Amino acid sequence: MDYVSFPADSSNLTEMKDSAPLSPVAVLRSYPTFRRLWAGAMVSALGDTLTWLALLWFVLEKTDSGAMVGGVLLCFALPAALTSTPIGRFLDRFQPRTIMVVDNVLRAFIIAAIPLFHWLGNLTITGVYIIAVCAGALSPVTQIGVRVVIPASVPDNALLGANAAMALTQQISVVFGPVIAGLVIARWGAPNALLLDAVTFLLMAWALAGAPDISRKASLEREDSASIGWKTMLASPAVITMTLVSFVFFFAYGPTETALPVHIKKALNTDAQGFGWLWSALGVGSILGGLSVSYLSRQTKPGLALGWIAALWGFAQAGVALAPTLNLAIGAMFVGGVVWGPYTALETSLIQRIIPSHRLGSVFGARTTLLTPAVPLGTAAGGFLLTIVSARDIILISALACVFGGTVALLSPGLRRIRQENTTGDGK
């Protein structure tokens, strides 16, 4: 293919590239190295949910301020926009396995500082904010690093299933994480509950210690560490198109996060329990959608699938906004989850095949820098729009934007030409 012009690099292909893609379950059953990595990521994802909810609950109890709670979320999310690009470059220059192990051990101590300061009677809101910033700044290390090591952990026909399985760790944590977090917080208290997350980071470090070695070229040290990821991404129209579609997709979703609780309370006359059912439906749907990714990849070109997912998610959002009852809204949210489920795995697999392996960290780092602010900016836009229009109208506007982004993707010549079997990561 003609999207990038880098030297051939097919070291990540150990089976025929036109073999039928394996399902996530088949990948987990067949490749012990990846199974160990997945198990660590699954435990870590549940721990991340625990930390997120525990800190929000602690700050809410201490301040009774929604603005202060929002500040914690920003402290976790926004630092990654500054650190992702240099972290991605670092992962391309040095051994990702070692870097990720150090990252997880370090974050275990950072998170454990919260219960430690609590025991000493010195835990303040400012201290929580500082710890959240430190943890958020380091979060791209493993997030990007896992995407770098997966192609070296499984053969090419297992790549899509492996990415889908890794995405399932996040989707499963959405369904079960809040329940586990609620039980632990209720029993131990919010600060003490974070000890459990510290342990999950250590377990992830153990899982990462079994990841394969990835060769690194000494010549990379002479290249521009600040811009190589952006230059590589700009050299591939297909990756640029996918990145822009994802930005629109994520930004358009942001206002829905702000408007949805207001909408279901005022329009559907439900409470927090109904709100929880909506998100549970999304999580269950996402799991089912993620499990179907290998089947989907055989039915349509992956570039077109990304466009259809974005557009159909918009229609599902519209269904939530227009549903006259809570049950119908839950059904629309479930459909949206099924539609959304394969998105991350498809997109990640395409990029891993298009971009040479020694540039994956830099490209994923640049993408993370660009995409990290998308949802927070969309959420902020939703808060502003709530002062002008109704929550239902905001969700409908968000849905229309997703349909627009998906339509652009469907019409993109670059994405339309991509076929699952000829994106090989060799730059051809």
Beta strands, then each sheet from edge to edge (+ up, - down):
end
